[in-house]
Amino acid sequence: MTRMSHSKEVSFPGGVLLAGMSLMLSAATGCATSASETSGISRTERPVSSGIAIGVVDPQWLLKESKLGRQVNETLNQFMKDRQALLELEQQELRNLENELLRQGSVLSPAAKQQKEEQLRQRMLAYQQKAGNMTREFQARQAELLGEFRDQVDLVVKQIAQQQGLVLVVEKGKNTPTRYYDSSMDFSSDVLEILDQTTFR
C-alpha cells in the first residue's frame, strides 16, 4: 500500500522528534475496541526469505500520520506551551527586578544594594530550579504518552503479523539497525489503517 500523505514534522525539547491533541489524555490510554476486533481488511503476502516471513514497520511515520499519534503530539505541544507561559512570566519578573536594581543602584546604600542583589540572585536560582523541574515533568509525560502509543501500535503489529504468518517484524527509520529491506515488506500502511479504525479511551 502506497503512502499518500505526510504531515509536517514537529520538534520537541529533549532531542525527540515527534511529528506534531488538544488535551485528550484519555484518548491516549486504553482501548474500548481492541485492534483484534477489527477485520475485513485485505493484506498482501509478504516476501519469504529462506522460509522466514519478515515484515517492516516505521513507528515514526505512524506517530506522524495516525490519529492517535497526532493526539499524542498535540497533547505534548499544549503541555509544553502551558509551562513555557509560566516560565515567561518568571523571566519578565526577573528582568523587572534587574532593571530596578540598575536604576536605583547609584542612590542605594551599599548595604541596601547588596540586599537587592541577593534577592535577585535567589530569584534567579528559584527560576532555574523551576525550569529544570518543568523540563523533567515534560520528559516524564512524553515518555508516558509515547509508551502508550507504542503499546497500541504493538497490538496492531502483532495482529497483522499473526494473520500473515510473519515470524519477525523489524523497525525501520532513524536510530534503528535496519539498513535495507524490500519495499513490499513494509506494512506500516496496514498498521495505520487498523490503528485509525480503533476506538481508544
HELIX and SHEET records of a PDB file:
HELIX    1   1 LEU A   25  ALA A   28  5                                   4    
HELIX    2   2 ALA A   35  GLU A   37  5                                   3    
HELIX    3   3 PRO A   59  GLU A   65  1                                   7    
HELIX    4   4 LYS A   67  GLN A  104  1                                  38    
HELIX    5   5 PRO A  110  GLN A  164  1                                  55    
HELIX    6   6 SER A  183  MET A  185  5                                   3    
HELIX    7   7 SER A  188  GLN A  197  1                                  10    
SHEET    1   A 2 SER A  11  PHE A  12  0                                        
SHEET    2   A 2 VAL A  16  LEU A  17 -1                                        
SHEET    1   B 3 VAL A  48  SER A  49  0                                        
SHEET    2   B 3 ILE A  52  VAL A  57 -1                                        
SHEET    3   B 3 LEU A 168  GLU A 171  1                                        
END                                                                             
